[in-house]
């Protein structure tokens, strides 16, 4: 798998999906803006991607690089991947059936419906939605579009690394949120050890951390405020060898760390990030990742699909 997910494959994928995705911007901020030590931080704003998350890249890679049957595509998702597949299917003129668990946020459910997909909400977590989608694929013959453990998905997510290299030619460190691992696997494959890649996971969903300790993907607990985006039961089996080889370390953050990161992004930049989208920034803000004084970390803000459009400061102002 490492041989397939590489710079050449990612570059080819980028040329294929480029007409359908946004070149998302970066913003260079001072640590002082967020009550951090005085250092320069670069944020890559994938929450400004079509559908509100990076998942759109992998969705278009699947729909443009694989043969889609007349029965269409099917996907399981905590929400963001489902919205991305629904959007890509709408743009490509194919049918889409999306399965999400009951923990999926209303913002993500609404987006999927707005894109015209056939939506099924049921089960407690992503694993339940995945099982239902697999059963539907067997019955219908629809093409399964996996949220992370699929070569085309990782190739699509890896195009973020390609863009970052053009925008920030020599980053010291890139902090990437980790759920199933398609994002961190794709970015790590692009850089292939040339840049320090740090994964960030919620404490209550330590999927990659558990796998690295065990030496293989194993079942992990799933929960926390980012459960609708960063809580599959296992890290992807095709993702794992890439992460094992190229991810320098994994940092765990608490739910409270994530909440504070969301509030800081809103307060300092007026960025509305969902919990999973703010997880990598939480590692910096909480001090769980401490950069060197001369370091310029890049932080991926991966998604913004949330109904929480105001935080405590605004609530207080309205009283």
C-alpha positions as CSV (number, residue, x, y, z in Angstrom):
1,X,0.0,0.0,0.0
2,X,2.9,2.4,0.7
3,X,4.0,1.8,-2.8
4,X,0.6,2.9,-4.2
5,X,0.0,5.9,-1.9
6,X,3.0,8.1,-2.9
7,X,3.9,11.5,-4.3
8,X,3.4,10.5,-7.9
9,X,0.0,9.0,-7.2
10,X,-1.1,12.0,-5.2
11,X,0.1,14.4,-7.9
12,X,-1.8,12.5,-10.6
13,X,-4.9,12.5,-8.3
14,X,-4.6,16.2,-7.8
15,X,-4.7,16.9,-11.5
16,X,-7.9,14.8,-11.8
17,X,-9.8,16.3,-8.9
18,X,-8.5,19.9,-9.1
19,X,-11.4,21.2,-11.1
20,X,-13.8,20.1,-8.4
21,X,-12.0,21.2,-5.2
22,X,-10.9,24.4,-3.7
23,X,-7.3,25.4,-3.1
24,X,-7.9,26.2,0.6
25,X,-6.1,29.1,2.1
26,X,-3.5,29.3,4.8
27,X,-3.4,32.0,7.5
28,X,-0.3,32.9,9.4
29,X,-1.0,33.9,13.0
30,X,1.0,34.8,16.1
31,X,0.8,32.6,19.2
32,X,0.0,35.8,21.0
33,X,-3.4,35.9,19.2
34,X,-4.4,32.8,21.2
35,X,-2.6,33.2,24.5
36,X,0.3,31.0,23.3
37,X,4.0,31.7,23.5
38,X,5.1,34.1,20.8
39,X,5.7,31.9,17.8
40,X,4.4,31.9,14.3
41,X,1.7,29.3,13.5
42,X,0.3,28.5,10.1
43,X,-3.3,27.2,9.8
44,X,-4.5,25.3,6.8
45,X,-8.2,26.1,6.5
46,X,-9.8,22.9,5.1
47,X,-13.0,23.9,6.8
48,X,-13.4,26.2,3.8
49,X,-13.4,23.3,1.4
50,X,-16.6,22.4,-0.5
51,X,-19.0,20.7,1.9
52,X,-17.1,22.2,4.9
53,X,-14.3,19.6,5.3
54,X,-11.3,17.9,3.6
55,X,-13.4,14.9,2.9
56,X,-14.4,16.3,-0.5
57,X,-11.0,15.5,-1.9
58,X,-11.2,11.8,-1.2
59,X,-14.9,11.7,-2.4
60,X,-14.0,13.1,-5.8
61,X,-11.0,10.9,-6.1
62,X,-13.2,7.8,-5.7
63,X,-15.9,9.0,-8.1
64,X,-13.5,10.1,-10.8
65,X,-11.0,7.3,-10.6
66,X,-13.2,4.3,-10.1
67,X,-16.0,2.8,-12.3
68,X,-19.4,3.8,-10.8
69,X,-22.2,1.4,-11.6
70,X,-25.8,2.5,-12.5
71,X,-26.8,1.7,-8.9
72,X,-24.5,4.5,-7.8
73,X,-22.4,4.8,-4.7
74,X,-22.8,4.0,-1.0
75,X,-20.9,5.4,2.0
76,X,-20.9,5.2,5.8
77,X,-19.9,8.2,7.7
78,X,-20.0,10.2,10.9
79,X,-21.2,13.0,8.7
80,X,-18.5,14.8,6.8
81,X,-17.6,12.0,4.5
82,X,-21.3,11.4,3.8
83,X,-21.7,15.0,2.9
84,X,-18.7,14.9,0.6
85,X,-19.8,11.8,-1.2
86,X,-23.3,13.2,-1.6
87,X,-21.9,16.4,-3.0
88,X,-19.5,14.6,-5.4
89,X,-22.3,12.3,-6.5
90,X,-24.6,15.3,-7.1
91,X,-21.9,17.0,-9.2
92,X,-21.2,13.7,-11.1
93,X,-24.9,12.9,-11.7
94,X,-24.9,9.6,-9.9
95,X,-27.1,8.1,-7.1
96,X,-25.8,8.1,-3.6
97,X,-27.0,6.3,-0.4
98,X,-25.4,7.5,2.8
99,X,-25.6,5.8,6.2
100,X,-24.8,7.8,9.4
101,X,-25.2,7.0,13.1
102,X,-27.5,8.8,15.4
103,X,-24.5,10.8,16.9
104,X,-24.0,12.6,13.6
105,X,-24.5,16.3,14.1
106,X,-27.6,18.0,12.7
107,X,-25.4,20.3,10.6
108,X,-23.9,17.3,8.8
109,X,-27.3,15.5,8.4
110,X,-28.8,18.6,6.9
111,X,-25.9,18.9,4.4
112,X,-26.3,15.4,3.2
113,X,-30.0,15.9,2.6
114,X,-29.4,19.2,0.8
115,X,-27.1,17.4,-1.7
116,X,-29.9,15.0,-2.6
117,X,-28.6,11.7,-1.3
118,X,-30.8,8.9,0.1
119,X,-29.9,9.2,3.8
120,X,-30.3,6.5,6.4
121,X,-29.8,7.5,10.1
122,X,-29.4,4.6,12.5
123,X,-27.1,2.8,14.9
124,X,-25.0,4.2,17.7
125,X,-21.7,4.8,16.0
126,X,-19.7,4.8,12.8
127,X,-19.2,1.0,13.0
128,X,-22.9,0.5,12.9
129,X,-23.3,2.7,9.9
130,X,-20.4,0.9,8.1
131,X,-22.0,-2.5,8.7
132,X,-25.3,-1.2,7.2
133,X,-23.6,0.3,4.2
134,X,-21.7,-2.9,3.5
135,X,-25.0,-4.9,3.6
136,X,-26.5,-2.4,1.2
137,X,-23.6,-2.6,-1.2
138,X,-24.0,-6.4,-1.3
139,X,-27.7,-6.1,-2.0
140,X,-27.6,-3.3,-4.5
141,X,-24.2,-3.6,-6.3
142,X,-23.5,0.0,-5.4
143,X,-19.8,1.1,-5.3
144,X,-18.6,1.5,-1.7
145,X,-16.7,4.7,-1.0
146,X,-14.8,4.1,2.2
147,X,-14.3,7.1,4.5
148,X,-10.6,6.4,5.0
149,X,-9.4,2.8,4.3
150,X,-9.4,3.1,0.5
151,X,-6.4,4.0,-1.8
152,X,-8.4,6.6,-3.7
153,X,-9.5,8.2,-0.5
154,X,-6.0,8.5,0.8
155,X,-4.7,9.8,-2.5
156,X,-7.4,12.5,-2.4
157,X,-6.6,13.5,1.1
158,X,-2.9,13.5,0.3
159,X,-3.4,16.4,-2.1
160,X,-3.5,18.6,1.0
161,X,0.2,17.8,1.4
162,X,0.8,18.8,-2.2
163,X,-0.9,22.2,-1.6
164,X,0.8,22.8,1.6
165,X,4.2,22.2,0.1
166,X,3.5,25.0,-2.4
167,X,2.0,27.3,0.3
168,X,4.6,26.6,3.0
169,X,7.7,25.3,1.2
170,X,9.6,24.2,4.4
171,X,7.3,23.5,7.3
172,X,8.9,22.2,10.5
173,X,6.0,20.2,11.8
174,X,2.4,19.5,10.6
175,X,-0.2,18.7,13.2
176,X,-3.1,16.6,11.7
177,X,-6.3,15.3,13.4
178,X,-6.7,11.5,13.3
179,X,-9.9,9.5,13.1
180,X,-9.7,6.5,10.7
181,X,-6.3,7.8,9.4
182,X,-7.0,8.6,5.7
183,X,-6.0,12.2,6.2
184,X,-2.8,11.7,8.2
185,X,-1.9,8.7,6.0
186,X,-2.3,10.7,2.8
187,X,-0.3,13.7,4.1
188,X,2.4,11.6,5.6
189,X,2.7,9.7,2.3
190,X,3.2,12.9,0.4
191,X,6.0,14.1,2.7
192,X,7.5,10.6,3.2
193,X,9.6,11.5,6.2
194,X,10.8,14.8,4.9
195,X,8.7,16.7,7.5
196,X,7.7,15.8,11.0
197,X,4.1,14.7,11.0
198,X,2.2,14.7,14.4
199,X,-1.1,13.0,14.7
200,X,-3.7,14.3,17.2
201,X,-6.5,12.2,18.6
202,X,-9.2,12.6,21.2
203,X,-8.4,10.8,24.5
204,X,-11.7,9.1,24.2
205,X,-11.0,7.8,20.7
206,X,-7.3,6.8,20.7
207,X,-7.5,4.7,17.5
208,X,-4.0,5.2,16.1
209,X,-2.4,5.3,19.5
210,X,-3.9,2.0,20.4
211,X,-2.8,0.5,17.1
212,X,0.8,1.7,17.4
213,X,1.1,0.3,20.9
214,X,-0.3,-3.1,19.7
215,X,1.7,-3.1,16.5
216,X,-1.5,-3.6,14.5
217,X,-5.0,-2.1,14.2
218,X,-7.2,-3.1,17.2
219,X,-10.6,-2.1,18.5
220,X,-10.5,1.1,20.5
221,X,-13.0,3.0,22.6
222,X,-15.1,5.5,20.7
223,X,-16.6,8.5,22.3
224,X,-16.2,12.2,23.1
225,X,-17.3,15.4,21.6
226,X,-15.6,14.7,18.3
227,X,-17.1,11.2,18.0
228,X,-19.0,12.1,14.8
229,X,-15.7,12.7,12.9
230,X,-12.8,11.1,14.8
231,X,-14.1,7.9,16.3
232,X,-14.0,4.8,14.1
233,X,-13.5,1.6,16.0
234,X,-10.1,0.9,14.3
235,X,-7.5,2.8,12.4
236,X,-7.6,1.8,8.7
237,X,-5.7,-1.4,7.9
238,X,-4.3,0.1,4.7
239,X,-3.6,3.3,6.5
240,X,-1.7,1.7,9.4
241,X,1.6,0.8,7.7
242,X,1.9,4.3,6.3
243,X,1.3,5.9,9.7
244,X,3.6,3.5,11.4
245,X,6.4,4.4,9.0
246,X,5.9,8.2,8.6
247,X,4.0,9.6,11.6
248,X,6.4,10.8,14.2
249,X,4.1,10.6,17.2
250,X,0.5,10.8,18.3
251,X,-0.8,13.3,20.9
252,X,-4.0,12.8,22.8
253,X,-6.3,15.8,23.7
254,X,-9.3,15.9,26.0
255,X,-12.8,17.1,25.2
256,X,-12.1,20.2,27.3
257,X,-8.9,20.9,25.2
258,X,-11.0,20.7,22.1
259,X,-13.7,23.0,23.4
260,X,-11.1,25.6,24.3
261,X,-9.5,25.3,20.9
262,X,-12.9,25.9,19.2
263,X,-13.5,29.0,21.4
264,X,-10.0,30.3,20.7
265,X,-10.4,29.9,16.9
266,X,-13.7,31.8,17.1
267,X,-12.4,34.5,19.5
268,X,-9.2,35.2,17.6
269,X,-10.1,34.5,14.0
270,X,-13.9,34.2,13.8
271,X,-13.4,30.6,12.5
272,X,-16.2,28.2,13.4
273,X,-14.5,24.8,13.6
274,X,-16.3,21.6,14.5
275,X,-14.7,19.6,17.4
276,X,-12.8,17.2,15.1
277,X,-11.7,20.2,13.0
278,X,-10.2,21.9,16.1
279,X,-8.5,18.8,17.5
280,X,-5.0,19.5,16.0
281,X,-5.1,23.1,17.3
282,X,-6.1,21.8,20.7
283,X,-2.7,20.0,20.9
284,X,-0.9,23.4,20.6
285,X,-3.3,25.4,22.8
286,X,-3.3,22.9,25.6
287,X,0.5,22.6,25.7
288,X,0.3,18.9,25.0
289,X,2.5,19.7,21.9
290,X,5.2,22.2,22.8
291,X,7.1,23.5,19.7
292,X,10.7,24.6,19.8
293,X,11.2,28.4,20.1
294,X,12.3,28.6,16.5
295,X,9.6,26.2,15.2
296,X,6.8,27.2,12.8
297,X,4.1,24.5,13.1
298,X,1.4,24.0,10.5
299,X,-2.0,23.1,12.0
300,X,-4.8,21.5,9.9
301,X,-8.2,22.9,10.7
302,X,-10.1,20.1,9.0
303,X,-13.8,20.8,9.2
304,X,-16.4,23.3,10.1
305,X,-19.7,21.5,10.0
306,X,-21.3,22.4,13.3
307,X,-24.4,24.3,14.5
308,X,-22.3,25.9,17.3
309,X,-21.9,29.2,15.5
310,X,-21.5,31.3,18.6
311,X,-19.5,30.7,21.8
312,X,-19.6,31.9,25.4
313,X,-18.4,35.5,24.7
314,X,-21.4,36.1,22.4
315,X,-23.8,34.4,24.7
316,X,-22.7,36.6,27.5
317,X,-23.0,39.7,25.4
318,X,-26.7,38.9,24.6
319,X,-27.7,38.7,28.2
